Amino acid sequence: MESSKLVPAIVLTDLSATEQERISTIRNSVALTDSQSVTTYGLSAQSGIAEFSESILAEIVNKDAGFVGTALSSLLTTVKDLDVDSLQSGGALSKIPVIGKIFSAARSFIQRYEKLSVQIERITGELEKARMNILRDITMLDGLFQKNSLSLRELDLFIVAGQELLAELETVQIPAIEAKATESGDPRDAQALQDARQFASRFEKKLHDLKLSRMVSIQMNPQIRLIQNNNQLLVEKIQTSILTTIPLWKGQIVIAIALFRQKKAVDLQREVTDTTNELLMKNAEMLKDSSIQVARESERGIVDMETLRKVNGDLIATIEETLKIQSEGRQKRQIAEVELKKLESDLKQKLIGATNR
């Protein structure tokens, strides 16, 4: 069985007496006369790995930052909708009809802030609930980490026991059966030799599967720690939002209202004068701009030369690029045809070689 020598062996140097006894028990559970022992070998350890994998997958899918991110985004959108800038001047023209409109803007803002406060408290409660759930998940993942470590160790014991058994099959049992079959010439002994070789081949494949499962288990522990780390970051983000960001928003909104009321009297005193001056300047500027635009448009042709030059240049560039792409396509197809012929020739040679074996 040369192929088994190509598979790296698993070596355990820290085996306890209990584990050594467990390896012996595992070895004794496999017999050449029991073909089903290969099928069930290491099945319990592999099943444990599969269950852990499903748990990890569910954790990745269900414990995403989606809920927290949605709550924070909803809160951010609500605060932005409050529009603190609306407390400032909305433009001179909007204030001409009724000066009292500014007072209405302030009252409307305060009413919207009162509604926002209720929403902030609700979202804060949801974030706190999410924080507690994530903390419980972190504890659950610690248990999952321990379970996976135990399952990995059990899998190692099955692999080590299997390696010892496979070595015994290849170096002791099968040579003995082969010698007996050669000496006796009995068809039954020859069949026994064939059965033993098939058993060893199947067992080698089973060991390979166990080693693949072992690698999955090895990869799982850092995955668990990564999820835990992400959960820790989420908890910290939630705590920052609850303890710092949200109170900061509330305070800044209150400050914005206070500042608005503070400067309201001064703004009202200069509103009429500023509005009149701004209107005069805007009308003069609009008249100037309008006159210049009318004069320019009356002197323009139907189509600008710059437009014609741009269109002509783009057309030429399009034609050149199209020709280039077509040329490159032909070259790639020629190369592909040569490669296809080579692949076909290689396949034929391999098939001919396989037939002659």
CORKA-V649226 format. One record per residue. N is the residue number from 0. RES is the residue in one small letter. OMEGA is omega as a letter, one per 40 degrees, with the letter a starting at -180 (none if undefined). BURIAL is # if it has 24 or more other C-alpha atoms within 12 Angstrom, else .. D_LAST is the distance of its C-alpha to the last C-alpha in Angstrom with 1 decimal. Layout:
n;res;omega;burial;d_last
N;RES;OMEGA;BURIAL;D_LAST
N;RES;OMEGA;BURIAL;D_LAST
This chain:
n;res;omega;burial;d_last
0;m;a;#;18.5
1;e;a;.;17.9
2;s;a;.;18.1
3;s;a;#;21.6
4;k;i;.;22.8
5;l;a;.;22.1
6;v;a;.;24.7
7;p;a;.;28.2
8;a;i;.;30.4
9;i;a;.;33.7
10;v;i;.;36.6
11;l;a;.;40.1
12;t;a;.;42.8
13;d;a;.;45.8
14;l;i;.;45.2
15;s;i;.;48.3
16;a;i;.;49.0
17;t;a;.;48.7
18;e;i;.;45.3
19;q;i;.;44.0
20;e;i;.;45.2
21;r;i;.;43.5
22;i;i;#;40.2
23;s;i;.;40.6
24;t;i;.;41.6
25;i;i;#;38.5
26;r;a;#;36.2
27;n;a;.;38.1
28;s;a;.;37.6
29;v;a;#;33.8
30;a;i;#;32.7
31;l;a;#;29.6
32;t;a;.;31.4
33;d;a;.;32.2
34;s;a;.;29.2
35;q;a;.;31.6
36;s;i;.;32.6
37;v;a;#;29.5
38;t;a;.;30.4
39;t;a;.;34.0
40;y;i;#;33.4
41;g;a;#;35.3
42;l;a;#;36.2
43;s;i;.;39.9
44;a;i;#;39.4
45;q;i;#;37.1
46;s;i;.;39.6
47;g;i;#;42.3
48;i;a;#;40.4
49;a;i;.;40.0
50;e;i;.;43.7
51;f;i;#;44.6
52;s;i;#;42.5
53;e;i;.;44.3
54;s;i;#;47.6
55;i;a;#;46.8
56;l;i;.;45.8
57;a;i;.;49.0
58;e;a;#;51.0
59;i;a;.;49.6
60;v;a;.;50.3
61;n;a;.;53.7
62;k;i;#;55.2
63;d;i;.;54.9
64;a;a;#;57.9
65;g;a;.;58.5
66;f;a;#;61.5
67;v;i;#;63.2
68;g;i;.;62.5
69;t;i;.;63.9
70;a;i;#;67.1
71;l;i;#;67.7
72;s;i;.;67.1
73;s;i;.;69.5
74;l;a;#;72.1
75;l;i;.;71.7
76;t;a;.;72.1
77;t;a;#;75.2
78;v;i;#;76.8
79;k;i;.;76.0
80;d;i;.;77.6
81;l;i;#;80.8
82;d;i;#;81.3
83;v;i;#;83.6
84;d;a;.;84.2
85;s;i;#;86.1
86;l;a;#;88.9
87;q;a;#;89.5
88;s;i;#;91.2
89;g;a;.;89.5
90;g;a;.;91.1
91;a;a;#;94.7
92;l;a;.;94.8
93;s;a;.;93.5
94;k;a;#;96.5
95;i;a;.;99.3
96;p;a;.;100.1
97;v;i;.;100.5
98;i;a;#;100.5
99;g;i;.;100.0
100;k;i;.;96.5
101;i;i;#;95.4
102;f;i;#;96.8
103;s;i;.;94.8
104;a;i;#;91.6
105;a;i;#;92.2
106;r;i;.;92.9
107;s;a;.;89.8
108;f;a;#;87.7
109;i;i;#;89.2
110;q;i;.;88.5
111;r;i;#;84.9
112;y;i;#;84.6
113;e;i;.;85.9
114;k;i;.;83.2
115;l;a;#;80.6
116;s;i;#;81.8
117;v;a;.;81.0
118;q;i;#;77.5
119;i;i;#;76.9
120;e;i;.;77.9
121;r;a;.;75.6
122;i;i;#;72.6
123;t;i;#;73.5
124;g;i;.;73.4
125;e;i;#;69.9
126;l;i;#;68.7
127;e;i;#;70.1
128;k;i;.;68.4
129;a;i;#;65.1
130;r;i;#;65.7
131;m;i;.;66.2
132;n;a;.;63.1
133;i;i;#;61.0
134;l;i;#;62.5
135;r;i;.;61.5
136;d;i;#;58.0
137;i;i;#;57.9
138;t;i;.;58.9
139;m;a;.;56.3
140;l;i;#;53.5
141;d;i;#;54.6
142;g;i;.;54.0
143;l;i;#;50.6
144;f;i;#;49.7
145;q;i;.;50.6
146;k;a;#;48.7
147;n;i;#;45.5
148;s;i;#;46.0
149;l;i;.;46.3
150;s;i;#;43.3
151;l;i;#;41.3
152;r;i;#;42.5
153;e;i;#;41.5
154;l;i;#;38.0
155;d;a;#;37.8
156;l;i;#;38.8
157;f;a;#;36.1
158;i;i;#;33.5
159;v;i;#;34.9
160;a;i;#;35.1
161;g;i;#;31.5
162;q;i;#;30.3
163;e;a;#;32.3
164;l;a;#;31.0
165;l;i;#;27.3
166;a;i;#;28.0
167;e;i;.;29.7
168;l;a;#;26.9
169;e;a;#;24.3
170;t;a;.;26.7
171;v;a;.;29.0
172;q;a;#;28.3
173;i;i;#;24.6
174;p;i;.;24.9
175;a;i;.;28.0
176;i;i;#;26.4
177;e;i;#;23.5
178;a;i;.;26.1
179;k;a;.;28.1
180;a;i;.;25.2
181;t;a;.;24.4
182;e;a;.;28.1
183;s;a;.;29.1
184;g;a;.;26.2
185;d;i;.;27.5
186;p;i;.;25.1
187;r;i;.;27.1
188;d;i;.;26.3
189;a;i;.;22.6
190;q;i;.;22.9
191;a;i;#;25.0
192;l;i;#;22.3
193;q;i;.;19.8
194;d;a;.;22.6
195;a;i;#;23.4
196;r;i;#;20.0
197;q;i;.;20.0
198;f;a;#;23.5
199;a;i;#;22.8
200;s;i;#;20.0
201;r;a;#;22.5
202;f;i;#;25.3
203;e;i;#;23.5
204;k;i;#;23.2
205;k;i;#;26.8
206;l;i;#;27.9
207;h;i;#;26.3
208;d;i;#;28.3
209;l;i;#;31.4
210;k;i;#;31.0
211;l;i;.;30.9
212;s;i;#;34.0
213;r;i;#;35.5
214;m;i;.;35.2
215;v;a;#;36.8
216;s;i;#;39.6
217;i;a;#;40.0
218;q;a;.;40.4
219;m;a;#;42.9
220;n;i;#;45.7
221;p;i;.;46.2
222;q;i;#;46.0
223;i;i;#;48.8
224;r;i;#;50.9
225;l;i;.;50.5
226;i;i;#;51.8
227;q;i;#;54.6
228;n;i;.;55.5
229;n;i;#;55.6
230;n;i;#;57.8
231;q;i;#;60.1
232;l;i;.;60.4
233;l;i;#;61.3
234;v;i;#;63.9
235;e;i;.;65.4
236;k;i;#;65.5
237;i;a;#;67.2
238;q;i;#;69.7
239;t;a;.;70.5
240;s;a;#;71.1
241;i;a;#;73.3
242;l;a;.;75.3
243;t;a;.;75.5
244;t;a;.;74.4
245;i;i;#;76.1
246;p;i;.;79.4
247;l;i;.;79.3
248;w;a;#;79.0
249;k;a;#;81.9
250;g;a;.;84.1
251;q;i;.;83.4
252;i;i;#;84.3
253;v;i;.;87.5
254;i;a;.;88.3
255;a;i;#;87.7
256;i;a;#;90.2
257;a;i;.;92.7
258;l;i;.;92.4
259;f;i;#;92.9
260;r;a;.;96.1
261;q;a;.;97.3
262;k;a;.;97.2
263;k;a;#;98.1
264;a;i;.;101.8
265;v;a;.;101.4
266;d;a;#;99.0
267;l;a;#;101.4
268;q;a;.;104.3
269;r;a;.;102.5
270;e;a;#;100.6
271;v;a;.;103.2
272;t;a;.;103.8
273;d;a;.;100.2
274;t;a;#;99.4
275;t;i;.;102.2
276;n;a;.;101.2
277;e;i;.;97.6
278;l;i;.;98.4
279;l;a;.;100.6
280;m;a;.;98.0
281;k;i;.;95.2
282;n;i;.;97.3
283;a;i;.;98.3
284;e;i;.;94.7
285;m;i;.;93.6
286;l;i;.;96.3
287;k;a;.;95.3
288;d;a;.;91.6
289;s;i;.;92.4
290;s;a;.;94.7
291;i;a;.;92.2
292;q;i;.;89.4
293;v;a;.;91.6
294;a;a;.;92.6
295;r;a;.;89.0
296;e;i;.;87.7
297;s;a;.;90.5
298;e;a;.;89.6
299;r;i;.;85.8
300;g;a;.;84.3
301;i;i;.;82.2
302;v;i;.;79.0
303;d;i;.;78.8
304;m;i;.;77.6
305;e;i;.;75.3
306;t;a;.;73.6
307;l;i;.;73.1
308;r;i;.;71.7
309;k;i;.;69.3
310;v;a;.;68.1
311;n;i;.;67.7
312;g;i;.;65.7
313;d;i;.;63.4
314;l;i;.;62.8
315;i;i;.;61.9
316;a;i;.;59.6
317;t;i;.;57.9
318;i;a;.;57.3
319;e;a;.;55.9
320;e;i;.;53.6
321;t;i;.;52.4
322;l;i;.;51.6
323;k;a;.;49.8
324;i;i;.;47.6
325;q;i;.;46.8
326;s;i;.;45.8
327;e;i;.;43.7
328;g;i;.;42.0
329;r;i;.;41.2
330;q;a;.;39.7
331;k;i;.;37.5
332;r;i;.;36.3
333;q;i;.;35.4
334;i;a;.;33.5
335;a;i;.;31.7
336;e;i;.;30.7
337;v;a;.;29.2
338;e;i;.;27.3
339;l;i;.;26.1
340;k;i;.;24.8
341;k;i;.;22.9
342;l;i;.;21.5
343;e;i;.;20.4
344;s;i;.;18.8
345;d;a;.;17.0
346;l;i;.;15.7
347;k;a;.;14.6
348;q;i;.;12.7
349;k;i;.;10.9
350;l;i;.;10.2
351;i;i;.;9.0
352;g;a;.;6.6
353;a;a;.;5.5
354;t;a;.;5.5
355;n;a;.;3.8
356;r;none;.;0.0
